[in-house]
């Protein structure tokens, strides 16, 4: 009980204190100054790309975010296609249509969250993508949807692995390569990881920082497609239980709370 009170107090201090420094290589360069943040928002463009879907491009970072629910039906951001470096889809998106991100000449990374079920053909044709992250919910990946000579991050036994096998593409099992909750990569899940979650949440809220695909996989412990104080609270709860003598893996801890 004493341990839990101490950890709860630490969490409160982190929340009241706002953004704190990063000490993990995952978070290098996340913080921005107030002037940079102002410039950032002045260089943001957005529009509609579905009945309930919008797109937002930060022209400073080249990060395109597709947000909303349901299907996309056209790539309305085509005039900015050569500026796009990374694409992140929100958890409400269910499919990615044919040619949606084609010919984005600077695109190197794509993160597709849980919830997307279909990736249609030629979606990323003529894109110099180095890596793409595909969720376990994706059951259909059409032929030629993903370029060759990239790394596909997905889950064993999934459509992502099947596509990688038939296209002779490098496949990385997310479950084996990343330890959810361990944001500083020290093989332990504790208060330092919770602090990093809160730091990233603070930067996202105050300056519009967009987490990388790896950060989303590791930091979104409750699988709601957001990284925020709820994830930090879960990590701290787990650390408190371990400190009190519990013996349970973080994966089983999440399962016990219905987060997996």
N, C-alpha and C positions, 0 to 999 in steps of 0.2 A: 504493500500500500504506500509506503514511504517513497519507494522508487517511482511509482506512478505519479505521486504528487510532484516530485521533482521534475519529471519529464513533462508533465502538464504545464508546470511553471515555465519551463524552458520554451515550450511551444508558444505560450502566450507572449513571452519576450520577443521571440522571432516575429510573431505577427504584428506586434506593436512597433517593432523596430523597422519594419519595411524591408527593403532590399538589403541583402548582406552579400559579402564577397564570395565568389566562387573559388573552390579549391580543387575542382575536378577538371580534367582535360575535356570532358564533355561540354563544359560550359564556358570555355575560353571565348572572350569577345562578346559575351552576352550583354553586358552593361553598356549603356550609352549615356552621354551627357544630355542636359536639358536642351542645348542648342541643336545637337544631333537629332534629338527626338522631334523637335519642331520641324527641322528640315525633312525628316522622315515622313511626317504626316502631310507635308506639302507635296510630296511626290508619290502619293497613293492614288491609284485610279481604280474604279470599280464599275460593275455593270451586272446585267442579268444573263444567265445562261441556262435557264430552265424555268418551269412554271413556279417552282418554289426554291430556286437555286440562284445564288449570286456568286460573282467572282471578285476578288480584290487582289490587286498587284501592287506590291511595294517596289517601286522602280529603283530604289537605292540598293536593295538587297537582291532583287530579282526573284523574290518569293511570291508565288501565286497561291492563293487560298480559295478553294471552292467550298462554299458553305450553303447549308440549307437541307432540304429533305426531298427524297424522290430521285427522279432521273434528270440527267442533263440532256439538252437537245441540240445545242450548237455551241461552237467556240467563238463567243462574241469578243474575245480578247485578241483576235487574230492580228490586229495592227501592232500589238506589243509582243508578238510571239518570239522575236529575236532577243528580247530582254529577259525572258523567263529562264531562271536557273534551277529553281526547285518548285515542286508542286505538292501541296498538302490538301487532301480531301477531308472534309469533316465527316463525323460519324453518321450523319443523316443521309448521306449520298448512297444510292443503291446500285447504280450502274454507271459505266463510262462508255459513251457511244463511239461509234466508228470514226476514226480520224480526229478525235476530240483535241488531242494535243500534238497533232502531226506537225512536222517541220519547225519545231521550236529549236532553233539552232544552238542555243546555249544551255539547254536543259540537261542536267546531270543527275538529278535525284528526284524520285517520286515516292511519296508515302500514301498508301491507300489503307484506310482504317477498317476495323470490323464493321460490317454492315453492307459493304459493297459485295454484290453477288456475281456480277457480270462485267467482263472487260471485252469489248468488241474488237473486231479486226482493225489493223492499221492505226490503233489508238496512239501509239508513240512512234510511228514511222518517221524516218529521217531525223531522229533525235539522238544526240550523242550521250544518251543516258549511261551512267556508270553503275547505278544500282536502283532497284525498285523493290518496294516493300508491299507484300500482298497478304491480306488477312485470311484467317481460316474460314471465313464466311464465303469467300469467293469460290464458286463451284464451276464457273465457265470462263475460260480464257480462249478467245478465238485465235485461229491461226494468224500468224504475222502481227499479233497485237503488240508484242514486245520485241525490240531489236535484239539481234544476236550480240555476242561478245559483251555481255553485262553480267552483273551479279544479281540473282533473284533471291530476296529474303522472304521466307515463308515457313510453313509448318509441314512436318513429315506427313505423308499420306494425303496431301492436299492437291488442289488443282495447280497450285504454283509449282510443286515438285514434279507433277506429271508433265507440265509444260516445259520445265527446265530439262527434263530427261529427253523428251522428244526433239527439243531444239538444240541439244548439246550445250546448254547454258549452265554456268556455274550456279549451284544452289546452296544456300546457307540456311540451316534450320534455326529459326529464331529462338526456339525454346532451349536449344543447346548452347547457342552463341551468346545469349544475353541473360543476365540474372536479374529478373524483375525486382525493383526496389533497391538494388545496389548501385546507386548513382555515382559513387566515387570509386567503384571498381576495386574495393579492398577485400572482397569476399565476405563482408559482414553487412548486415542490415541493421542500422542503429540511428541514433539522433543526428549524426552527421549527414546521413542520407535525407532525413526529414528536413534538415536545414537547407540542403540544396534544392529540394522540391519547393520550399517556401521562397527561396531566392529567385528561382525561375518564375514562379507564379507572380512575384512582385515585379520583376522586369517585364513580364508579359502584360501585366495590368497597367504599369506606369509608362512604358516606352514602346509597347507593341512588339516585343521580342517574340520571334516564332521558334519554338523548339525544333530541334532536328529530329529526324526519324528515329535515331537511336535513343534520344531523350524521351520521345513519346512512348517507345516500347518499354523502357526501363522505369520511367517516372509515373506513368498512368497505371497505378497498381489496382485501381478499382474498375478498370476497363470501361470508363464512361466517356473516353476520348477527350478528357480535359485533364490538365495537370494543375492541381490547386491544393488548398489547405486540407481537403478531405483525404487526399493521398498521403500527405504528411502525417495526418492524424492516425491513419491506418498503420503506417510505418512505426510511429511512436508507440502505438498500442502493442504491436508485435514485439518491439524492443523491450517494453515494460514487462510483458509476459515472460520473455526469455530471462530478463534480469531477476524475475521472481521465482525462477527455477523451472519454467516450462521447457519441454523438449519437443519442438515441432518445426518443420520446415516452413519457410515463408509461403511456398506454394500451397501447402496443406492448410496453413493459416488462412489464406485467401479463400480457399475452397470452403472452409468452415464458416466463412462469412458470406458465402455465395457470390464472390467476386470473380470466380473462374468458371 
